[in-house]
Amino acid sequence: MDLQNHIRNKLENAIEKSGFGTAVEDYMLVLEKPKQENFGDISTPVAMNLAPVVKQAPRQIAQRIVDQFEIDPYYIEKIELAGPGFINFFLSKKCLQNAVAQINEQGRTYGHSDLHKGKSAQFEFVSANPTGPLNIVSARAAAVGDVLSNLQAAIGVDVEREFYVNDAGRQIRLLGASLNSRYMTELGHDEPVPEDGYHGHYLKELAEELVQNEGDKYAALDKEKRLEALSRLALEEMLKRQKKSLQHYRLQFDNWYRESRLRQKKAHLKLLDLFKEKKLAYEKDGAIWFRSGDFGDEKDRVLVTREGEPTYFLVDIAYHQTKYERRFDKVYDIWGPDHHGYIGRMQAAMQALGHGKESFQVIIVQQVNLFRDGKVVKMSKRAGEIIEMDELIEEVGVDAARYFFADRRLSQPLDFDIDLAKKQSDENPVYYVQYAHARICNILRFAREKELEPDEEALSLLNNESEMSLIKKVIDFVDIVEKAALNLEPHRLTNYLHELATVFHRFYHDNRVVSEDAALTGARLALVTAARQVFANGLEILGVSAPENM
């Protein structure tokens, strides 16, 4: 069952027969759901897209296409023209009814396709400095990155999730110095934390554990060796905690790529030589600059300072170059709003290295504002500092956190209402969707107790308005997954699931699923089974559980 492909193929044939074949481009063949049901089930503006090219009126083009369109009555009941030139398709009842059986047959694979089979993509996200616990901004990036990865995988893309570990440089030395101060103070040797160091409670806790488990083992070392040892220890401990937090959040990275690995291989210095060889770099004021302005950046950027220190930008370019060396067709970076100004220079570097403009894309995830009792929450209740990811999840749960973070456009700041996320009522969107799934599971259990089963031979009995509305909504799932994946918009999926829950609850209110009419009962059980499958598949993409009892 692929209604969209059937209609698209028929449209292409009709356009060819109409004489517009040489003018039409793939982007013109848009299929969409009309905003109003009386305008059909699927609509296309292809005639309006063609009008500027072929220099004819859209309705005239649309009429010629419709005249050449070969209707298969199994799929399409009728075609109508509307407005300035929309072509609207009304699906046949038989096609809609049989779609229920096909959803149930496909099961967990329903909504998945081979649209982009053979393509590969890497999503690099979170990549927080390993200098402390993950915060709520990381929590949003983690949810968004994982859902986008799942959506891409659902359309056939071979996806890798990567966390870039900044385990080299000044911040790691400061981390070690900060732990050293806490550790020595715990042993009775007062050493203040460096002014620009890390003052979080987690280092005090780590120092206490260190003294308890290791005693004064590190105190006897020469200070430089002690700082080096404590830097490594603090780094690995922070990474361990971050990994544990992410696993609890149902997120498993395929790769943890370390900056130190790049530096050991001198990849950044080899890249610098390449830039010099290609005359993409030049010296000025004692520093080495990249000609990023030649590739669309607002100005040239420093690669090596006048002190001879490679900049973070140089190392970052070398890191991104490894992604292409690993043969990814598309590279996605998910960054926070404070990195917006960094996009132009990195895009310039990728183009300078010969990578297509479309092959590298930065997705900016906007900030998160936490609210409790209608007021902004700025500090942790536990530590009096930034809100940690673990603290939020502990309070609202993994399901609510992941759902809420995916439930807004990425370009919009997210106001996260903690009280709403904890509510067990229809006001809470994740509860509302999960409850619909649980309600269907309860219906199916009740039917099994009465030894009743779904009957797909009786699907022709599904005819009333609420039954048809539910069928139409469940078959929209394939298109929603595809568009959410291609447009990098996870909120399309959460919006859809909420709409599906509303349509299902209306169906449930209007119809008794298990009734004295055995045939109709079997047909409706088949329909709610399909709806349950769509809820489960959609929630799985979101990384949210699909409870059978609530």
N, C-alpha and C positions, 0 to 999 in steps of 0.2 A: 504494500500500500504506500504509494507516494503520489499523492494528489498533485502536489506542486510540480513535480517533474513531468507528470502526465500533461498537465495544462501547459507547462513551459514548452514541451516538445510540440504539442499541437499548435501553440502560438507561433513558434518558429516556422512551422510548415505553412501556416496561414499567411504570415508576413512574407515568406518567400513567394508564395503564389500571388500575393497582392502586388508584387513588384518592388517591395521595400527591403528585400533581403540584403542588398549591398549597403544599405544605409544604417541598418540596426547594429548596435553594439551591445555587448553583454550587460552593461550597466543600465541600459534602457529597459531590459526585460524584468522589471520589478513586479513581484507578486506580493500583495499585502492583504490584510484583513480589513474590510470596510469598517468605518467607525460606527455605522448604523446597520443593523441586521437586514433592514428592508432593501439595502443595496447589495445583497448577495453574501456569499460565503468567502469568495476570493475576488480580488479586483486587481486590475493593472492599469497604470497610466502610460503604457508604452506608446499610445498614439500621440499623446502630448509631448513625450520625449522625442518622438520622430519628427514632429511638426517643424521645428526650426531647421532640420536637416533637409527634409524633402520639400519644404516651402508650400505646404498644403494645410488646410484647416484640420485641427485634431479630430473633430467629429467625422469629417470626410474620410480621414485615414482609418479611424476606428471602424466605420461602417464597412470599408473594403476588407479589413482584417476579419471582421465578424462574418461577412459573406463567404469568406474562404475557409472559415474554421469548421473542421469536421467534428461534429458533436458525437461523442460516444455516450449513449444514453445511460450506460452503467454508471458513469462518473458524473455527467452533467445533465441537469434537468432543462436548463435554459440559459441563454446569454442575453444581457441587456446593455444598452448604452446609457450613460448617465452623465449629467453635468457637461463640462467642456469637452469630454472625450474619454471618460473612464469606460473600460470594458469590465462588466461585472458578471461573475459566474455563480450560478446557483447549483449546488451539488444535489444529486439525486438521493432520495431517501434510502434506496437500496445500497448505494455506495457508503452512506453514513452508517447504516446499520451493520454492514459487513466489516466496517472499520473496527468495530468493537472486538470482533473475533480475532482480527489480525493483531490488535494491541495485545490481547491475552496470549496469542501465540508467540509474539516476540518477547514478552515478559521484560526482563531487566535490560534487554538491548533496545527496547522501544525508545525512540528519541535519539538514538545513536545512528551515525551514517558514515559512509566512506567518502564524503564530499571532498576532504583534503587528504585522503590516503596517499602516503608516499612523501608527505611534507613533514618537516621537523621544526620544532621551535623550542627555545629555552626561555623560561621565565626566571629571572633573578629578582628576588624580593626579600624583604625584611633586612637582611645584611646589616643588622645593627652592630655597632662597635661592641666587642666582647669585654666591655668595661663595667657592665652592670646588668641588672634584670631587664627584660623586655617591658616596654611601656605600652600604653593603649594605642599609640600611633602604630607601633609595631604590630599590635593585635589586629588593627584594621588592615594593614598591608598584608599580614599573613592570611587573613580570611579571603581578601580580594585576590591575592596571588594564587591561592589554592583553587578557588572557584573558577578563575579564568583558565587555569591549567586544566581543570576538569572539563570545562566547556570545550576547549580546543581538542582535548582527547576525544570528546563525544562526537566531533565531526571528522575524526580519523587522523588527526595530527599526532605525530610521535613527540611527546612532550617530556622535557626534563625540567625539574625544579632545582634551582641552585641558590645557595646561601654563600655570599662572598665574605670571608672572614678577614677583617683588617687586623691581622695579628702581628704587625710590624710597625715600627715607627714610634713617634713621641707619645701617643696616647697609651701604648702598652708599657712604656717606661714609667709614665706617670701612675699607671695602675699599680705597678710593682712598688713604686715609692710610697703610694698611699697605703697599701697593705703593710709595707714595712713599718710605717708610722704606727698603725694600729697594733701590729704584732709586738713591736718593741715597747709600746705603752702598756700593753697587756702584761708584759714581763716586768713592768716597773721602771722602764727607761723612757721617760717622757720625750717623745719625738713628734712634733706637730705635723699634721698632714700638710703637704705642699699647698700653697695658696691656690694654685690652678690644678690641684689634684682632685681625687674623687672622695667625697665626704659621706657617701651613702652608708646607711646602717648595715647593708649587706657585707661590707668589708670589715666592720667591727665584729659581726657574727662570725665571719670567716677566720678572723684573727683569733677569736676565742676558741674556735674548733681546732685551729692549728696548735695553739698552746696546749690544749687538752690532749691532742693526739700525738704531737711531736715534741712538746716541751720547748726547751731553748735551743733546739738543734740548729736553727738558722742564725741565732744570735752570735754564735761563736765564729761565724764566717766573716771574712773580710767584707766590708760594706758593699763594695762593687759586686762581689760574688753573691752576697745576700740579696741585693736588689735584682740581680739577674735571675736568681733562683725563685724569688718571690714573684717576679713578673711572670715567669713561665707557669708557676703554680696558680696564680690568680687568673691568668688567661684560660687555662684548661678548666678551672673550676667554674668560671663564668660561662664558658662554652657548654659545659656539662649541664648547667642550670638552664641555659637557653634551650638546649635540645630537649630537656625534660619538659619544659613549659610548652614547647611546640608539639611534642608528641601527645601531651595531654589535650592539646587543642585539635588533635586529629590531623596533624600536618607532618608529613614525612618528606624531608628533602632528599632528592636523589644524589646530590653532591654538595659537599662543603669544601669550597675552593679557597685555599689559604693564600693571602698576599705574600707570606714568607716564601712560598713555593716559587712565585714569580721572581722574587729578589734573589733567591739562591741560584736560579737559572740565568740571572742577569737579563731577563726578558725585556725589561724596560730600557736597559742600556743598548741592547741589540736593536730595539725599536728606534732609539735615538739615532743610531748610526744609519738606519734605513731612512729616516726623515732627512738627515743631512745629505745622504746620497741622492735622494730625490729632490733636493733643494726645497724641502718643505719646512726647513728650520734655518734660522740665521742667528748671528750673535749681535747683541746690542746692550750697551751699558754693563758689560761683563756677564750678562745672562744669555741663555739660549732660548729663542722664541719659536713657537709654531705659527706658521702662516694661516691661522684659522680664519682670519678675515677673508681669505680667498675662497673659502668654502661656506660662506653664509653667516659666520659668527660675527658679532658686533665689533670685535677687535681681536688682535693677535694675543696669544697666551704664552706664559712662561713655562718652559719644560724643565730647565735647570737654573737655579738661582745663581746670583753672582758669587755666592759662597761655595758654589759647586754642588749644591744639594739637589737631587732630582725632586721635582714637585710631585704631589699626590696625583695631579692630573696626568703626568707622564706614566706613572705606574698604572693608573686606571685605564689609560689607552691600551697599554700592553695587556692588561687583563681582558679587556673587551676583544682584543685581537685574538686571544686564545679561543674565544667562543666561535669565531669564524673558522679557526683552524680545526675546531671539533666538528665542523660541517653542519652547523645549524642553518636552516633556510631563513629563519626569522629569529631575531633576538629582541626580547622584551625586558626592559628594566622598569621596576615599579619603585618610584621614589616619593618622598614626602614633599610637601609644599615649599619647604626651605631650600630645595634643590632645583627649583624652577629655572634659575639663572644658569644652571650647569648644562642644560639640555643642548643649547646651541653649540657650545664648544665640543661636546662629545659627538654630536651629529657631524660636525665639521671634520673631526678626526677620523670617523668611520668612512666618510666620503673620500678623504685624502688617501686612505688606505685602499681605495678601490671598491668599497662595499656599496651596493645600491642604496639609495636614500630610503627606500621602502623596507629594507631588510632590518633596520634598527629603529625601534620605537620605544619612547619613554612614556610611561603612564604615571601621571601625577595623582596621588591619593591625598585628598585634602584632610585638614586637621579634624580632630575629634573633640567635641565639647561634651563632657559628662554632666548630667543633671540629676539631682536628687531633691525631692520636695520642691521642684520648680526652681531650684537654685543651682548655679554652676559649681561643680566640685573641682577644686584645684589641687587639693592635697590628699595624700594617702591617709586613711584613718589609722593605719597601722604604724606607719613610719614618719608621718608628717612631711613626706616628700612627694615626688611625682607618683601618679597612680600606676601601679605595676599591672602588667597583663594578667598575672596569676591572681591578683587581688580582685580584678573585675570578673574573671571567670569563676572564681570561688563564690562570688556574690550572685551572679545572674545565671551561671551555667554555660557550658560550651555551646549548646544549641542556640540559645538566645544571642550570645555574643556573635557567633558566626553569621546568623541570619540578619541581625541588625546591621552588621558591618557591610553586608552585601546589598542591603535594601535601599541604598541611595546612589544616585549618580556619583561616580568617582570624582567628578569635577566640583561637587558640592561639599562644603563642610558638613560633618555629621553631628547632629545633636542627639546624643545617646541618653535616653531617659531610663535610668536604672530602675525606677519604680515600675514603669511600664513593662520593662523586660522581665520583671519578676511576677507580674500579674498572671493569674490563671483564669483568664477570661477572654472573650472575643476581642477585647481592645488590644490585646497583645498579638501582633501578626503571626509570630511563630507558633504560639499556642493555638491560634485560630486554624492554621493550616494543619498542624499536627493532630488537632482534635478531629478534623474531617477524616484524616487517615484512620485514626483510632475508631471513629464511629463506623466506618465501613468494615473494619476488622470485626467489630462487635456484631454487625449485621450478618456477616459471613459465618461467624461462629454460631449465631442463633439459627441460621439456615441449616448448618451441618447437624446441629442437635436434632433438627426435625427431618434429617436425611434428605435435604433439598440441595441441589447443585446448580451451578450456572448451566443454562441451556442455549447454546449458540444457534441451534436449529430454529429457535423461536424469536430471533432478533427482529423479524419483520413486524412483530407486535409492538415494537417501540415506535410510537407515532405522535404522542402528545408533545406540547410545546416544551415542557421542562426536560423531557427525555431527549428531545432533539438538541436542546441547548447544551445539555451535558455532553452529548456525543460530539458536538461541534467544538466544544471547549477542549476535550481531551485530545482531539486530533490536531489541535493547534500546537501541541507540545513540540512536535518535530520542528516546526517553523520557528518557535520561540528559542529553542536551543541553538539552532543555526544562526539566527540573528544576534542572539546574546554573545555567541562565540565570535562571529565575524566583526561585530561592532565593539567588542570588549566592554559589554554592558551587563554585568551580573544582575543588576536591579531588574532587568527585563524578566528574569526567571522568578524572582521573589514576587514581583507584581503579578505575574501569571498565576503562580500557585495560590495567591490570595484570591484572585478572581475565580479560579477553579473551585476553591473552597466555598465561595459565595454561591456559585452556580450549583454545586453539589448540595449545599444546605437547602437551597430553594427546591431542588428536585426531591430531596428527602421530605421536605414539608408538604409537597404536593402529591407525593406518591407513596403508597405502602409497598415496600419492596417485597416482603414475604406476605402473600395473601392467599386466599382460597383458590385463586386461579393459578393452577400449577404451571401452565405454559408461560403466562405473563411473569410469574415469579422467577422462572428460570431465565427469562430474557433480562429482567431487571438485575438479577444476580450477576449475569454476565457483564452488564453495563457498569455496575458498581465495582466489580472486580477490575475492570479496565481503568476506572477512575483511581482505584487504590494503587494500581501499578504506576500510574502517572505521578501520583503524589510521592510514592516511594522513590521513583527514578529521579524526580526533580530534587527531592530532599537529599538524595545521595550525592548529586552534583554539588550541592551546597555544603556537603559535609555535616548535615544535620540529621539527627536520628528520626526514624519514622515509627513512633510507638504504636503498639497494638492495643494498649490499655491506657486510659487517662482518667 
